[in-house]
Amino acid sequence: MNQESVALVEGFWKEVWQTPDNVEAVDSFVAEDFVVTTGGRDIVGRDAFKQWIRDFSAQIADLKFEIVNTFQSADGTLVSARFRIRGWNNGLMGFPADRRPVEFTGNAIWHVSEGRLVRNWVERSAFELYRDLQGVSHVHDPFAVARK
């Protein structure tokens, strides 16, 4: 099966997220009218997306982005990707920039059309990250049963 859409998404991850300060590489991958839904809100347009990346990245010092796995639908129009981010808290989620280590995972679903990324839906393990930043991750975890 042709894996061009997987290559496109993984190329995006490598060029934009794994290469420090390379946000302008977004232009090579996403459509001008690109939309990403993250944190329950839509970021509309390529320039707004680039600013969101800058703002998000500034909250995690020494950000390390790991591609966990990536696969696509049979027709290549949808790509699912799992990722892991590590770094040091630099004001993430409004918490003081105390440089504590942070780590979280996420999933991204990409819509690909004519060799460009046109839409993205992202979910991150924000609840667990928030608890870690609060310092309460040792408290009873209501999701522990699901992880057994």
Short mmCIF file of the C-alpha atoms (twelve columns), coordinates in Angstrom:
data_MODEL
# 
_entry.id   MODEL 
# 
loop_
_atom_site.group_PDB 
_atom_site.id 
_atom_site.type_symbol 
_atom_site.label_atom_id 
_atom_site.label_alt_id 
_atom_site.label_comp_id 
_atom_site.label_asym_id 
_atom_site.label_seq_id 
_atom_site.Cartn_x 
_atom_site.Cartn_y 
_atom_site.Cartn_z 
_atom_site.pdbx_PDB_model_num 
ATOM 1   C CA . MET A 1   0.000   0.000  0.000  1 
ATOM 2   C CA . ASN A 2   1.166   3.520  -0.807 1 
ATOM 3   C CA . GLN A 3   2.295   5.279  2.392  1 
ATOM 4   C CA . GLU A 4   2.676   8.827  1.005  1 
ATOM 5   C CA . SER A 5   0.292   10.315 3.573  1 
ATOM 6   C CA . VAL A 6   2.207   8.705  6.447  1 
ATOM 7   C CA . ALA A 7   5.446   10.085 4.967  1 
ATOM 8   C CA . LEU A 8   3.863   13.549 4.749  1 
ATOM 9   C CA . VAL A 9   2.756   13.529 8.400  1 
ATOM 10  C CA . GLU A 10  6.036   12.102 9.662  1 
ATOM 11  C CA . GLY A 11  7.904   14.652 7.553  1 
ATOM 12  C CA . PHE A 12  5.842   17.386 9.205  1 
ATOM 13  C CA . TRP A 13  6.650   16.049 12.683 1 
ATOM 14  C CA . LYS A 14  10.372  15.823 11.878 1 
ATOM 15  C CA . GLU A 15  10.710  19.212 10.195 1 
ATOM 16  C CA . VAL A 16  8.466   21.267 12.489 1 
ATOM 17  C CA . TRP A 17  8.492   19.573 15.908 1 
ATOM 18  C CA . GLN A 18  11.809  17.724 15.964 1 
ATOM 19  C CA . THR A 19  13.859  20.560 14.475 1 
ATOM 20  C CA . PRO A 20  14.156  23.448 16.953 1 
ATOM 21  C CA . ASP A 21  12.815  26.818 15.798 1 
ATOM 22  C CA . ASN A 22  11.745  25.583 12.383 1 
ATOM 23  C CA . VAL A 23  8.117   26.742 12.461 1 
ATOM 24  C CA . GLU A 24  8.343   28.235 8.969  1 
ATOM 25  C CA . ALA A 25  8.626   24.661 7.627  1 
ATOM 26  C CA . VAL A 26  4.843   24.485 8.211  1 
ATOM 27  C CA . ASP A 27  4.449   26.214 4.842  1 
ATOM 28  C CA . SER A 28  5.850   23.139 3.078  1 
ATOM 29  C CA . PHE A 29  3.237   20.808 4.566  1 
ATOM 30  C CA . VAL A 30  -0.087  22.480 5.355  1 
ATOM 31  C CA . ALA A 31  -2.707  24.201 3.240  1 
ATOM 32  C CA . GLU A 32  -3.176  27.952 3.591  1 
ATOM 33  C CA . ASP A 33  -6.665  27.432 5.073  1 
ATOM 34  C CA . PHE A 34  -5.497  24.643 7.431  1 
ATOM 35  C CA . VAL A 35  -7.564  24.056 10.591 1 
ATOM 36  C CA . VAL A 36  -6.422  22.283 13.743 1 
ATOM 37  C CA . THR A 37  -8.779  21.484 16.616 1 
ATOM 38  C CA . THR A 38  -6.893  21.267 19.898 1 
ATOM 39  C CA . GLY A 39  -7.926  21.874 23.464 1 
ATOM 40  C CA . GLY A 40  -11.534 22.215 22.337 1 
ATOM 41  C CA . ARG A 41  -10.901 25.134 19.984 1 
ATOM 42  C CA . ASP A 42  -10.164 25.643 16.314 1 
ATOM 43  C CA . ILE A 43  -6.979  27.336 15.141 1 
ATOM 44  C CA . VAL A 44  -7.836  28.545 11.633 1 
ATOM 45  C CA . GLY A 45  -5.280  29.343 8.953  1 
ATOM 46  C CA . ARG A 46  -1.628  28.504 8.449  1 
ATOM 47  C CA . ASP A 47  -0.295  31.702 10.063 1 
ATOM 48  C CA . ALA A 48  -2.462  31.244 13.173 1 
ATOM 49  C CA . PHE A 49  -1.255  27.623 13.369 1 
ATOM 50  C CA . LYS A 50  2.382   28.731 13.236 1 
ATOM 51  C CA . GLN A 51  1.760   31.206 16.053 1 
ATOM 52  C CA . TRP A 52  0.045   28.488 18.092 1 
ATOM 53  C CA . ILE A 53  3.111   26.251 17.625 1 
ATOM 54  C CA . ARG A 54  5.403   29.070 18.815 1 
ATOM 55  C CA . ASP A 55  3.207   29.751 21.865 1 
ATOM 56  C CA . PHE A 56  2.871   26.071 22.760 1 
ATOM 57  C CA . SER A 57  6.576   25.332 22.278 1 
ATOM 58  C CA . ALA A 58  7.570   28.276 24.478 1 
ATOM 59  C CA . GLN A 59  5.811   26.575 27.405 1 
ATOM 60  C CA . ILE A 60  8.078   23.495 27.255 1 
ATOM 61  C CA . ALA A 61  11.814  24.086 27.532 1 
ATOM 62  C CA . ASP A 62  14.016  21.664 25.601 1 
ATOM 63  C CA . LEU A 63  10.959  20.110 23.934 1 
ATOM 64  C CA . LYS A 64  11.553  16.596 22.630 1 
ATOM 65  C CA . PHE A 65  8.957   15.195 20.239 1 
ATOM 66  C CA . GLU A 66  8.780   11.448 19.649 1 
ATOM 67  C CA . ILE A 67  6.711   9.802  16.922 1 
ATOM 68  C CA . VAL A 68  5.244   6.664  18.525 1 
ATOM 69  C CA . ASN A 69  3.418   5.281  15.485 1 
ATOM 70  C CA . THR A 70  1.602   6.445  12.396 1 
ATOM 71  C CA . PHE A 71  -0.816  4.738  10.019 1 
ATOM 72  C CA . GLN A 72  -3.259  5.772  7.326  1 
ATOM 73  C CA . SER A 73  -6.645  4.844  5.942  1 
ATOM 74  C CA . ALA A 74  -6.757  2.671  2.824  1 
ATOM 75  C CA . ASP A 75  -7.343  5.672  0.549  1 
ATOM 76  C CA . GLY A 76  -4.674  7.793  2.285  1 
ATOM 77  C CA . THR A 77  -6.990  10.683 3.139  1 
ATOM 78  C CA . LEU A 78  -6.757  10.129 6.910  1 
ATOM 79  C CA . VAL A 79  -3.647  9.558  8.995  1 
ATOM 80  C CA . SER A 80  -3.612  8.644  12.673 1 
ATOM 81  C CA . ALA A 81  -0.494  9.407  14.669 1 
ATOM 82  C CA . ARG A 82  0.510   8.851  18.288 1 
ATOM 83  C CA . PHE A 83  3.204   11.016 19.822 1 
ATOM 84  C CA . ARG A 84  5.031   11.683 23.087 1 
ATOM 85  C CA . ILE A 85  6.377   15.047 24.239 1 
ATOM 86  C CA . ARG A 86  9.000   15.521 26.940 1 
ATOM 87  C CA . GLY A 87  10.703  18.589 28.294 1 
ATOM 88  C CA . TRP A 88  10.745  20.999 31.202 1 
ATOM 89  C CA . ASN A 89  7.798   23.048 32.431 1 
ATOM 90  C CA . ASN A 90  8.192   26.610 31.228 1 
ATOM 91  C CA . GLY A 91  4.699   27.821 32.125 1 
ATOM 92  C CA . LEU A 92  2.638   24.978 30.671 1 
ATOM 93  C CA . MET A 93  -1.104  25.194 31.351 1 
ATOM 94  C CA . GLY A 94  -0.593  28.447 33.256 1 
ATOM 95  C CA . PHE A 95  1.591   26.868 35.958 1 
ATOM 96  C CA . PRO A 96  4.721   28.705 37.116 1 
ATOM 97  C CA . ALA A 97  7.783   28.003 34.967 1 
ATOM 98  C CA . ASP A 98  9.490   25.833 37.577 1 
ATOM 99  C CA . ARG A 99  11.452  23.649 35.115 1 
ATOM 100 C CA . ARG A 100 9.974   20.420 36.468 1 
ATOM 101 C CA . PRO A 101 10.132  17.564 33.965 1 
ATOM 102 C CA . VAL A 102 6.957   17.100 31.923 1 
ATOM 103 C CA . GLU A 103 5.898   14.227 29.724 1 
ATOM 104 C CA . PHE A 104 2.641   13.507 27.966 1 
ATOM 105 C CA . THR A 105 1.236   11.593 25.034 1 
ATOM 106 C CA . GLY A 106 -1.240  12.494 22.367 1 
ATOM 107 C CA . ASN A 107 -3.090  11.406 19.266 1 
ATOM 108 C CA . ALA A 108 -3.545  13.346 16.073 1 
ATOM 109 C CA . ILE A 109 -5.880  12.582 13.194 1 
ATOM 110 C CA . TRP A 110 -4.865  14.306 9.963  1 
ATOM 111 C CA . HIS A 111 -6.899  14.898 6.813  1 
ATOM 112 C CA . VAL A 112 -4.711  14.841 3.712  1 
ATOM 113 C CA . SER A 113 -5.777  16.192 0.328  1 
ATOM 114 C CA . GLU A 114 -3.701  16.678 -2.816 1 
ATOM 115 C CA . GLY A 115 -0.448  16.107 -0.936 1 
ATOM 116 C CA . ARG A 116 -1.165  18.725 1.750  1 
ATOM 117 C CA . LEU A 117 -2.296  18.583 5.373  1 
ATOM 118 C CA . VAL A 118 -5.683  20.323 5.425  1 
ATOM 119 C CA . ARG A 119 -7.211  19.422 8.821  1 
ATOM 120 C CA . ASN A 120 -6.009  18.054 12.151 1 
ATOM 121 C CA . TRP A 121 -7.737  16.948 15.345 1 
ATOM 122 C CA . VAL A 122 -5.448  16.597 18.392 1 
ATOM 123 C CA . GLU A 123 -6.085  15.074 21.813 1 
ATOM 124 C CA . ARG A 124 -3.426  15.045 24.535 1 
ATOM 125 C CA . SER A 125 -3.261  13.416 27.952 1 
ATOM 126 C CA . ALA A 126 -4.018  16.837 29.408 1 
ATOM 127 C CA . PHE A 127 -5.863  15.585 32.490 1 
ATOM 128 C CA . GLU A 128 -2.896  13.501 33.623 1 
ATOM 129 C CA . LEU A 129 -0.451  16.294 32.774 1 
ATOM 130 C CA . TYR A 130 -2.518  18.805 34.730 1 
ATOM 131 C CA . ARG A 131 -2.548  16.496 37.769 1 
ATOM 132 C CA . ASP A 132 1.223   16.048 37.512 1 
ATOM 133 C CA . LEU A 133 1.766   19.815 37.346 1 
ATOM 134 C CA . GLN A 134 -0.537  20.249 40.342 1 
ATOM 135 C CA . GLY A 135 1.514   17.693 42.229 1 
ATOM 136 C CA . VAL A 136 -1.450  15.420 42.887 1 
ATOM 137 C CA . SER A 137 -0.707  12.504 40.571 1 
ATOM 138 C CA . HIS A 138 -0.245  10.272 43.639 1 
ATOM 139 C CA . VAL A 139 -3.918  10.804 44.589 1 
ATOM 140 C CA . HIS A 140 -6.479  8.141  43.649 1 
ATOM 141 C CA . ASP A 141 -6.560  7.972  39.878 1 
ATOM 142 C CA . PRO A 142 -10.101 7.362  38.554 1 
ATOM 143 C CA . PHE A 143 -8.633  5.940  35.327 1 
ATOM 144 C CA . ALA A 144 -6.292  3.433  37.005 1 
ATOM 145 C CA . VAL A 145 -8.749  0.580  36.441 1 
ATOM 146 C CA . ALA A 146 -8.711  1.225  32.702 1 
ATOM 147 C CA . ARG A 147 -4.910  0.988  32.580 1 
ATOM 148 C CA . LYS A 148 -4.690  -2.425 34.293 1 
# 
